[in-house]
């Protein structure tokens, strides 16, 4: 049996772009956006915990081979996909990744189907900032940024960059100031995250909730999982979204 056998496969198309999706559970919607190298066993395991709490979880597959584990080959292969795709912003500063438009469409469709106050979204590593970008034109009311690492932290300016255009940052800031809290997780010495948590604190003040762990590991919810982090994310979704009817 495959790890995704209990999930319902599907796809979503927006702007002429189609990506596969996997769905499980019932209740308020949560979009779990995988990290590099893809929908790994660890990402699937985390997403299953979100579904088990009482959420309809949708996992898009943006790159990589689903169910493939971490490793040099899988990481290099996924990064090669990312680097040649125009959907992803790798080094550009002050720019929102084009794939955010697709993710916003996915969030709108999920919310239209399920109703409620909105949906949750969690991005990880390279996709960590996408949950923030989805707030611009989608009903995302519970954004989670797990070790946001894009744009690649080459140079001090990129280390501080949130992966948002100035106009999108204005929209997100207004929503946060209106009461939408943002949850972020990282290891304190993770160089891939750079100085983004300092930017998040400056832009969003007390509405940015930082969950930080000592050390220089990276994947807070998966490969280097911290149970306290997973539990904080689950509590955030329960608080902001509620449970199944």
ChimeraX attribute file (.defattr): number of C-alpha atoms within 10 A of each C-alpha:
attribute: neighborCount
match mode: 1-to-1
recipient: residues
	/A:1	5
	/A:2	8
	/A:3	13
	/A:4	17
	/A:5	9
	/A:6	13
	/A:7	18
	/A:8	12
	/A:9	15
	/A:10	13
	/A:11	13
	/A:12	15
	/A:13	13
	/A:14	14
	/A:15	9
	/A:16	6
	/A:17	10
	/A:18	13
	/A:19	14
	/A:20	15
	/A:21	18
	/A:22	21
	/A:23	22
	/A:24	19
	/A:25	21
	/A:26	17
	/A:27	20
	/A:28	27
	/A:29	31
	/A:30	28
	/A:31	27
	/A:32	25
	/A:33	25
	/A:34	28
	/A:35	26
	/A:36	21
	/A:37	26
	/A:38	26
	/A:39	28
	/A:40	22
	/A:41	19
	/A:42	21
	/A:43	22
	/A:44	22
	/A:45	16
	/A:46	16
	/A:47	27
	/A:48	19
	/A:49	15
	/A:50	25
	/A:51	22
	/A:52	15
	/A:53	17
	/A:54	20
	/A:55	27
	/A:56	25
	/A:57	28
	/A:58	26
	/A:59	22
	/A:60	24
	/A:61	20
	/A:62	25
	/A:63	21
	/A:64	23
	/A:65	15
	/A:66	21
	/A:67	16
	/A:68	15
	/A:69	18
	/A:70	16
	/A:71	10
	/A:72	10
	/A:73	11
	/A:74	18
	/A:75	16
	/A:76	14
	/A:77	16
	/A:78	19
	/A:79	18
	/A:80	13
	/A:81	16
	/A:82	20
	/A:83	12
	/A:84	9
	/A:85	13
	/A:86	12
	/A:87	17
	/A:88	21
	/A:89	20
	/A:90	19
	/A:91	16
	/A:92	16
	/A:93	19
	/A:94	18
	/A:95	19
	/A:96	26
	/A:97	23
	/A:98	13
	/A:99	21
	/A:100	23
	/A:101	20
	/A:102	20
	/A:103	24
	/A:104	22
	/A:105	19
	/A:106	22
	/A:107	26
	/A:108	19
	/A:109	15
	/A:110	21
	/A:111	21
	/A:112	12
	/A:113	10
	/A:114	16
	/A:115	14
	/A:116	15
	/A:117	14
	/A:118	21
	/A:119	27
	/A:120	28
	/A:121	26
	/A:122	25
	/A:123	23
	/A:124	27
	/A:125	23
	/A:126	26
	/A:127	27
	/A:128	28
	/A:129	30
	/A:130	30
	/A:131	29
	/A:132	29
	/A:133	28
	/A:134	28
	/A:135	26
	/A:136	22
	/A:137	17
	/A:138	19
	/A:139	21
	/A:140	25
	/A:141	23
	/A:142	25
	/A:143	30
	/A:144	27
	/A:145	24
	/A:146	30
	/A:147	31
	/A:148	31
	/A:149	30
	/A:150	30
	/A:151	29
	/A:152	20
	/A:153	20
	/A:154	12
	/A:155	10
	/A:156	10
	/A:157	14
	/A:158	21
	/A:159	22
	/A:160	21
	/A:161	28
	/A:162	26
	/A:163	30
	/A:164	23
	/A:165	15
	/A:166	12
	/A:167	13
	/A:168	20
	/A:169	21
	/A:170	14
	/A:171	15
	/A:172	22
	/A:173	19
	/A:174	14
	/A:175	16
	/A:176	20
	/A:177	15
	/A:178	10
	/A:179	11
	/A:180	19
	/A:181	20
	/A:182	21
	/A:183	19
	/A:184	23
	/A:185	28
	/A:186	27
	/A:187	22
	/A:188	19
	/A:189	15
	/A:190	18
	/A:191	15
	/A:192	23
	/A:193	27
	/A:194	25
	/A:195	20
	/A:196	23
	/A:197	24
	/A:198	11
	/A:199	15
	/A:200	21
	/A:201	14
	/A:202	11
	/A:203	17
	/A:204	19
	/A:205	14
	/A:206	14
	/A:207	17
	/A:208	18
	/A:209	17
	/A:210	16
	/A:211	17
	/A:212	16
	/A:213	18
	/A:214	10
	/A:215	11
	/A:216	12
	/A:217	17
	/A:218	26
	/A:219	19
	/A:220	23
	/A:221	24
	/A:222	21
	/A:223	15
	/A:224	12
	/A:225	15
	/A:226	15
	/A:227	12
	/A:228	13
	/A:229	19
	/A:230	18
	/A:231	14
	/A:232	14
	/A:233	24
	/A:234	16
	/A:235	14
	/A:236	19
	/A:237	27
	/A:238	18
	/A:239	11
	/A:240	18
	/A:241	21
	/A:242	16
	/A:243	16
	/A:244	13
	/A:245	8
